[in-house]
Amino acid sequence: MQISNHTFLVSGGSSGLGGACVQRLLNHGASVIVADLVPPPQHLADQYGARLFFQRTDVTSEADVRSVIATGEPQTGPLRGAVICAGVVHAERVLGRDGAASLDAFRRIIDINLNGTFNVVRLAADAIAQHEPLEDGERGVLVMTASVAAYDGQIGQAAYSASKGGIVAMVLPLARELARYGIRINAIAPGVFETPMVQSMPEKLRLSLIEQVPFPSRLGSPDEFAALTEQILTNRMLNGTVIRLDAAIRMS
Ligand SMILES: NC(=O)c1ccc[n+]([C@@H]2O[C@H](COP(=O)([O-])OP(=O)(O)OC[C@H]3O[C@@H](n4cnc5c(N)ncnc54)[C@H](O)[C@@H]3O)[C@@H](O)[C@H]2O)c1
């Protein structure tokens, strides 16, 4: 899918990995619908004007996601893809000092990270499927954000790993089903990236994660994530797969 002059929705596009994707898409001449709880930085709205559309969106809400697409498309043009980054992190032992882990917390993580991702996938796919096919019969492309925690989650990550494992598991059935509409779908499983989510972790945990990265032994930059997203959007042979972007980290 060509990026310039096309419209992409980015959930979680006001911060971190999603924010870098928004910046890259705008730089490359796309229009972007940001679906996030908070607005993107004001300087982007000033710089890109009508090419950037924001409406406060909770990805777990059917009404919110329907509305951001229905209201955004008339301003930005027909939706050709979505980059789904909205997510939250949570750490809690199953058997902690205060007893068994909170079931409500587990449900909340699954609701935002997994159900929220599926909600955006299904409604973005529904919008994209209405539009005319382009080269190769392609109508659109979706990129979901999993995590290496889907494969090697640490102690305390049962909820987070389950939410990301669910994303990994649904890539192939979604790709198979959406193929008849000319829609591709892939996921990226990032290692550890320098975003507000990771900056909010305790210093000790952050340093221990960096130490576990073989090469380059540092946090990834959000633009490195955005660069892979761009490749997935533009390379039509990428479909139905999960790509680890992790500098070889295998979390202990
Ligand atoms: N940073 C990392 O190292 C890393 C590693 C692996 C996976 N991830 C995943 O990447 C994604 C982006 O993470 P990030 O590091 O950029 O985090 P971040 O906290 O910087 O950004 C997350 C964004 O999602 C938004 N958001 C949260 N809940 C939402 C909801 N219910 N509805 C709409 N928007 C919501 C937040 O407002 C925020 O703008 C997440 O899914 C995260 O699990 C991040």
Ligand as a Chemical Component Dictionary entry (heavy atoms), coordinates in Angstrom:
data_LIG
# 
_chem_comp.id                   LIG 
_chem_comp.type                 NON-POLYMER 
_chem_comp.pdbx_formal_charge   0 
_chem_comp.three_letter_code    LIG 
# 
loop_
_chem_comp_atom.comp_id 
_chem_comp_atom.atom_id 
_chem_comp_atom.alt_atom_id 
_chem_comp_atom.type_symbol 
_chem_comp_atom.charge 
_chem_comp_atom.model_Cartn_x 
_chem_comp_atom.model_Cartn_y 
_chem_comp_atom.model_Cartn_z 
_chem_comp_atom.pdbx_ordinal 
LIG N1  N1  N 0  7.559  0.215  24.662 1  
LIG C1  C1  C 0  7.868  -1.064 24.609 2  
LIG O1  O1  O 0  8.978  -1.463 24.958 3  
LIG C2  C2  C 0  6.871  -2.076 24.115 4  
LIG C3  C3  C 0  7.309  -3.396 23.962 5  
LIG C4  C4  C 0  6.417  -4.343 23.482 6  
LIG C5  C5  C 0  5.123  -3.983 23.173 7  
LIG N2  N2  N 1  4.734  -2.704 23.353 8  
LIG C6  C6  C 0  3.355  -2.383 23.002 9  
LIG O2  O2  O 0  3.349  -1.280 22.130 10 
LIG C7  C7  C 0  2.140  -0.550 22.275 11 
LIG C8  C8  C 0  2.479  0.911  22.462 12 
LIG O3  O3  O 0  3.207  1.040  23.668 13 
LIG P1  P1  P 0  4.075  2.335  24.023 14 
LIG O4  O4  O 0  5.307  1.842  24.657 15 
LIG O5  O5  O -1 4.136  3.219  22.855 16 
LIG O6  O6  O 0  3.160  2.943  25.189 17 
LIG P2  P2  P 0  2.704  4.428  25.508 18 
LIG O7  O7  O 0  2.158  4.358  26.897 19 
LIG O8  O8  O 0  3.774  5.398  25.194 20 
LIG O9  O9  O 0  1.508  4.668  24.466 21 
LIG C9  C9  C 0  0.306  3.960  24.574 22 
LIG C10 C10 C 0  -0.812 4.837  24.046 23 
LIG O10 O10 O 0  -2.018 4.070  24.095 24 
LIG C11 C11 C 0  -3.056 4.914  24.573 25 
LIG N3  N3  N 0  -4.105 4.107  25.179 26 
LIG C12 C12 C 0  -4.043 3.361  26.318 27 
LIG N4  N4  N 0  -5.235 2.814  26.566 28 
LIG C13 C13 C 0  -6.072 3.199  25.567 29 
LIG C14 C14 C 0  -7.446 2.952  25.281 30 
LIG N5  N5  N 0  -8.213 2.189  26.071 31 
LIG N6  N6  N 0  -7.961 3.522  24.171 32 
LIG C15 C15 C 0  -7.205 4.293  23.354 33 
LIG N7  N7  N 0  -5.912 4.567  23.585 34 
LIG C16 C16 C 0  -5.358 4.025  24.690 35 
LIG C17 C17 C 0  -2.378 5.832  25.578 36 
LIG O11 O11 O 0  -3.145 7.019  25.823 37 
LIG C18 C18 C 0  -1.055 6.108  24.885 38 
LIG O12 O12 O 0  -1.121 7.249  24.051 39 
LIG C19 C19 C 0  1.399  -1.191 23.442 40 
LIG O13 O13 O 0  0.430  -2.084 22.952 41 
LIG C20 C20 C 0  2.487  -1.955 24.170 42 
LIG O14 O14 O 0  1.980  -3.058 24.893 43 
LIG C21 C21 C 0  5.562  -1.735 23.813 44 
# 
loop_
_chem_comp_bond.comp_id 
_chem_comp_bond.atom_id_1 
_chem_comp_bond.atom_id_2 
_chem_comp_bond.value_order 
_chem_comp_bond.pdbx_ordinal 
LIG N1  C1  SING 1  
LIG C1  O1  DOUB 2  
LIG C1  C2  SING 3  
LIG C2  C3  SING 4  
LIG C2  C21 DOUB 5  
LIG C3  C4  DOUB 6  
LIG C4  C5  SING 7  
LIG C5  N2  DOUB 8  
LIG N2  C6  SING 9  
LIG N2  C21 SING 10 
LIG C6  O2  SING 11 
LIG C6  C20 SING 12 
LIG O2  C7  SING 13 
LIG C7  C8  SING 14 
LIG C7  C19 SING 15 
LIG C8  O3  SING 16 
LIG O3  P1  SING 17 
LIG P1  O4  DOUB 18 
LIG P1  O5  SING 19 
LIG P1  O6  SING 20 
LIG O6  P2  SING 21 
LIG P2  O7  DOUB 22 
LIG P2  O8  SING 23 
LIG P2  O9  SING 24 
LIG O9  C9  SING 25 
LIG C9  C10 SING 26 
LIG C10 O10 SING 27 
LIG C10 C18 SING 28 
LIG O10 C11 SING 29 
LIG C11 N3  SING 30 
LIG C11 C17 SING 31 
LIG N3  C12 SING 32 
LIG N3  C16 SING 33 
LIG C12 N4  DOUB 34 
LIG N4  C13 SING 35 
LIG C13 C14 SING 36 
LIG C13 C16 DOUB 37 
LIG C14 N5  SING 38 
LIG C14 N6  DOUB 39 
LIG N6  C15 SING 40 
LIG C15 N7  DOUB 41 
LIG N7  C16 SING 42 
LIG C17 O11 SING 43 
LIG C17 C18 SING 44 
LIG C18 O12 SING 45 
LIG C19 O13 SING 46 
LIG C19 C20 SING 47 
LIG C20 O14 SING 48 
# 
